[in-house]
Amino acid sequence: MTARLVLLVTSPRLPAGLLTAQAWDLVRAHPVLAAAESDLATAVRVAGGSVTVGGGIDALLDAAGADGTAVWLAGPAGDESFARELGLRLTREPGRAELELMYGSWDPPGARLLDAVTVMDRLLSPGGDPWKRQQTHATLAQFLLEECYEAYDAIEAGDLGALREELGDVLLQVVLHARMAEELPEGERWSVDDVAGDLVAKLIRRNPHVFAGASVADVDEIMENWEQIKRAEKARGSAVDGIALAQPALSLAAKIMQRAERAGIEVPLPQAEDDLGAALLAIVADARSRGLDPEAALRRAALSYAEAVRAAEAV
C-alpha cells in the first residue's frame, strides 16, 4: 500500500469545528499536522484528535509512514505554497505517497461579506484609517449618492463589469455607515447585523406569496400587497409621506404622482401659463400617462446633447 496524505481545506469564515462528518472521521482517526495554531486545531484536540504544529513536508511524510494516512490542516489562506511544494516533492518521488484534497467546510453564499465587515472594522478601529475615523454620517452622505449614480451609469451603459465594481462601492458605503453606528451611545448604536436583520425581516414580511403561502393572481397583485403591507408598517398620515425629497426634481415629481395615483387621489395640476415649474410638472404628468420615465428621458436627451457638443468641438 501507498501512504495517503490529505490536505484538509476549511472555510476561515465559519466557526471552528464546523466540519463535514467525513472530515471529522479523518482528523479523529489519523495524525494531523498544521503550520500554526488555530481555533480549528484546538477544536480537533477537544474532540479527541491529535494536532502537531510545525515540521513541514518531512514531518507529514513521517507521520503517514509507509502505508498510513496523515492530514495537513490548511491555514485560512489554504496553504497553496505548501501544497505546491508537496506536489512537486511527490512528483520527484513517485510511489512515495498519494496526495488528496478534501474540503472539510466551504464558504456559503455571501460569506465574503464577512470579509468586508472585518476589513471595515480594522479601518475604523484605533490604528486604522485616520480619514475614515474622522467622518460622520453627514459628511459621507454625498459619497453614498455619488456611488449610487455611478452604479446607475453602469446600468445605463450596459456595462455589467463596471456595475459589479460600482455595487462594491455602494456596499462600502453601507458597511462604513453601519460600522460608524457601532460608536453611537448605548441604546442608540446598531450594527451591520441589525441592518441585515431588518432587511431580511422586511423581505419576508412583504413577500407573503413566497414565505407565507399567500395566493396572488399576478405581478400587479404582488405590488398591491407590497404597498398595503408597507402602508401598515409605516402608519403614514399621507400617501406622499416617506418620499425621498433629496432625489432629482423630475423623479420626485413622478414619484409624488405615482403615490397619488395608487392612493386614488386626483389633484388638478397647477396652471402652466407663466410658471416654468408648473409647465415641467405638466410634462412629467404627460410622460407618465404615456408610460414613460421622465427622468430617464431627460437623461438620454442631455447625454445626446453632450455628444452633439463634443461633435461641434471637433469641427
C-alpha positions in Angstrom: 0.0 0.0 0.0 1.0 3.6 -0.5 0.9 6.3 2.1 -2.0 8.8 1.9 -1.6 12.5 2.6 -4.7 14.6 2.9 -4.7 18.3 2.5 -7.7 19.4 4.6 -9.0 22.8 3.5 -11.7 24.6 5.5 -13.5 27.9 5.4 -12.0 30.6 7.7 -15.4 32.3 7.7 -17.2 29.6 9.5 -17.0 28.8 13.2 -14.1 26.4 14.1 -15.2 22.8 14.4 -18.0 23.2 11.8 -16.7 20.3 9.6 -18.3 17.6 7.5 -18.8 14.1 9.1 -16.1 12.8 6.7 -13.6 15.4 7.8 -14.3 14.7 11.5 -13.8 11.0 11.0 -10.5 11.8 9.3 -9.0 14.1 11.9 -10.1 11.8 14.8 -8.5 8.7 13.3 -5.2 9.9 11.9 -2.4 12.2 12.9 -3.0 15.9 12.0 -0.2 18.5 11.3 -0.6 22.2 10.8 1.7 25.2 10.1 0.4 27.2 13.1 -2.0 27.1 16.0 -5.6 27.9 15.2 -9.1 27.7 16.6 -9.7 24.7 14.4 -6.6 22.9 15.7 -8.0 23.5 19.2 -11.4 22.1 18.3 -9.8 19.0 16.8 -7.9 18.4 20.1 -11.0 18.9 22.2 -12.8 16.3 20.0 -10.1 13.8 20.8 -7.8 14.3 17.8 -4.0 15.0 17.8 -2.6 18.1 16.1 1.1 18.7 15.8 2.2 22.2 14.8 5.2 22.7 12.5 7.5 20.2 10.9 6.6 20.7 7.2 6.6 18.1 4.5 9.1 15.7 6.0 7.1 15.6 9.3 3.9 14.9 7.3 5.5 12.1 5.4 6.9 10.6 8.6 3.5 10.8 10.3 1.9 8.8 7.4 4.7 6.2 7.4 4.9 3.7 4.6 1.2 2.9 4.2 -0.7 5.1 6.7 -2.6 8.3 6.5 -1.6 11.8 7.7 -3.6 15.0 7.5 -2.3 18.6 6.8 -4.7 21.1 8.3 -4.5 24.0 5.9 -4.5 27.6 7.3 -7.0 30.3 6.5 -5.4 31.1 3.1 -5.3 27.4 2.1 -1.5 26.9 2.3 -1.2 27.0 -1.5 2.6 27.2 -1.4 2.9 24.2 0.9 0.5 22.2 -1.4 2.6 23.1 -4.4 5.9 22.1 -2.8 4.3 18.9 -1.6 3.0 18.1 -5.0 6.5 18.7 -6.5 8.1 16.5 -3.9 5.8 13.6 -4.6 6.4 14.1 -8.3 10.1 13.6 -7.8 9.5 10.6 -5.5 6.8 8.5 -7.4 5.2 5.9 -5.3 6.1 7.6 -2.0 2.5 8.8 -1.2 -0.8 9.8 -2.8 -2.0 13.3 -2.2 -5.7 14.0 -1.7 -7.5 17.3 -1.4 -10.5 17.3 1.0 -12.9 20.2 1.8 -13.9 20.0 5.4 -16.1 23.0 5.0 -16.7 25.7 2.4 -18.0 29.2 2.1 -21.7 29.6 2.0 -23.1 32.2 -0.5 -22.4 35.6 0.9 -19.5 34.6 3.1 -17.2 37.2 1.6 -19.5 39.8 3.1 -17.9 38.8 6.4 -14.5 39.8 5.0 -15.9 43.2 4.1 -17.2 43.7 7.6 -13.8 42.6 9.1 -11.8 44.9 6.9 -14.1 47.9 7.7 -13.8 47.2 11.4 -10.0 47.3 11.0 -10.1 50.6 9.1 -12.3 52.3 11.7 -10.6 50.8 14.8 -7.7 52.6 16.6 -4.7 52.5 14.3 -6.8 52.3 11.2 -7.5 54.9 8.6 -7.5 58.4 10.1 -9.7 59.9 7.3 -12.5 57.3 7.8 -12.3 57.7 11.6 -13.0 61.5 11.2 -16.1 61.1 9.1 -19.8 61.3 10.1 -22.9 60.1 8.5 -23.5 63.6 7.2 -20.0 64.1 5.7 -20.4 60.7 3.9 -23.9 61.4 2.5 -22.6 62.9 -0.7 -20.4 59.8 -1.4 -23.4 57.5 -1.0 -25.3 59.5 -3.6 -22.3 59.6 -6.0 -21.7 55.8 -5.8 -25.4 55.1 -6.5 -25.3 57.4 -9.5 -22.1 55.7 -10.8 -23.9 52.3 -10.4 -26.8 53.8 -12.4 -24.4 55.0 -15.1 -23.0 51.4 -15.4 -26.5 50.1 -15.8 -27.4 52.7 -18.4 -24.2 51.8 -20.3 -24.9 48.1 -20.1 -21.5 47.6 -18.6 -22.0 44.7 -16.2 -18.3 44.6 -15.3 -18.5 48.2 -14.2 -21.7 47.6 -12.4 -20.1 44.9 -10.3 -17.3 47.3 -9.2 -19.8 50.2 -8.6 -22.0 48.0 -6.5 -18.9 47.2 -4.4 -18.5 50.9 -3.8 -22.2 51.2 -2.8 -21.6 48.2 -0.4 -18.6 50.0 1.0 -20.8 52.9 2.0 -23.3 50.6 3.7 -20.7 48.8 5.7 -18.9 52.0 6.6 -22.1 53.7 7.9 -23.0 50.6 9.8 -19.6 50.4 11.4 -19.7 54.0 12.4 -23.1 53.4 14.0 -21.4 51.0 16.4 -19.8 54.0 18.0 -23.1 55.6 19.0 -24.0 55.9 22.7 -25.5 52.9 24.4 -29.2 52.5 23.4 -28.7 54.2 20.1 -26.0 52.1 18.4 -26.6 49.5 15.8 -24.5 47.3 13.5 -24.4 45.8 10.1 -26.1 42.7 11.6 -29.1 44.9 12.6 -29.2 46.4 9.0 -29.2 42.9 7.5 -31.7 41.6 10.1 -34.1 44.4 9.4 -33.8 43.7 5.7 -34.5 40.0 6.0 -37.5 40.6 8.2 -38.8 43.2 5.7 -38.4 40.9 2.7 -40.1 38.0 4.4 -42.9 40.3 5.7 -43.6 42.0 2.3 -43.5 38.8 0.3 -46.2 36.6 1.8 -46.8 34.9 -1.5 -43.3 33.4 -1.2 -42.9 32.9 2.6 -46.4 32.6 3.9 -48.3 30.7 1.2 -50.4 33.8 0.2 -52.2 33.4 -3.1 -51.7 36.0 -5.8 -53.0 36.3 -9.3 -50.3 38.3 -11.0 -47.5 40.8 -10.5 -49.9 43.7 -10.1 -51.4 42.0 -7.1 -47.9 41.3 -5.7 -47.2 45.1 -6.0 -50.5 46.0 -4.4 -49.9 43.6 -1.5 -46.4 45.2 -1.1 -47.9 48.7 -0.9 -50.6 47.6 1.6 -48.1 46.0 3.9 -45.8 49.0 3.6 -48.6 51.4 4.5 -49.5 49.2 7.5 -45.8 49.2 8.6 -45.3 52.9 8.3 -48.6 54.2 9.5 -48.2 57.3 7.4 -50.7 60.1 7.5 -50.4 60.9 3.8 -49.8 59.0 0.6 -46.8 61.2 -0.1 -45.1 60.7 3.3 -41.8 58.9 3.1 -40.9 60.0 -0.4 -37.1 60.8 -0.6 -37.2 64.6 -1.1 -33.5 64.7 -2.0 -33.9 62.9 -5.3 -33.8 64.9 -8.6 -36.8 67.1 -9.2 -38.2 65.2 -12.2 -38.1 61.8 -10.4 -39.5 63.5 -7.3 -42.5 64.8 -9.3 -43.0 61.4 -10.9 -42.9 59.6 -7.5 -45.4 62.0 -6.0 -47.8 61.4 -8.9 -47.3 57.7 -8.7 -48.2 57.7 -4.9 -51.3 59.9 -5.5 -52.4 57.6 -8.3 -52.0 54.5 -6.2 -54.0 56.1 -3.4 -56.8 57.0 -5.9 -56.3 60.7 -5.2 -56.9 63.2 -8.1 -55.4 66.7 -7.7 -55.5 69.2 -10.6 -52.1 70.3 -11.9 -51.2 73.9 -11.4 -51.7 76.3 -14.4 -48.6 76.3 -16.5 -49.1 79.6 -18.3 -46.2 81.6 -16.9 -44.8 79.2 -14.3 -41.8 77.1 -15.5 -42.2 74.7 -12.6 -45.8 74.1 -13.3 -45.0 73.6 -17.0 -42.4 71.0 -16.2 -44.8 69.3 -13.8 -47.3 69.0 -16.7 -44.6 67.4 -18.9 -43.9 64.9 -16.2 -47.7 64.1 -15.9 -47.9 63.6 -19.7 -44.8 61.4 -19.7 -46.3 59.1 -17.0 -49.6 58.9 -18.8 -47.7 57.5 -21.8 -45.8 55.1 -19.7 -42.5 57.0 -20.0 -39.9 57.7 -17.4 -39.3 61.5 -17.5 -36.0 61.3 -15.5 -34.6 58.7 -17.9 -35.9 60.6 -21.0 -34.3 63.9 -19.9 -31.1 62.0 -19.1 -31.0 60.5 -22.6 -31.7 63.8 -24.2 -29.0 65.5 -22.1 -26.4 62.9 -22.9 -27.3 63.2 -26.6 -26.9 66.9 -26.4 -23.5 66.4 -24.7 -22.4 64.2 -27.6 -23.5 67.0 -30.0 -21.4 69.4 -28.1 -18.4 67.2 -28.4 -19.0 66.8 -32.1 -19.2 70.5 -32.5 -15.9 70.9 -30.6 -14.2 68.6 -33.0 -15.2 70.6 -36.1 
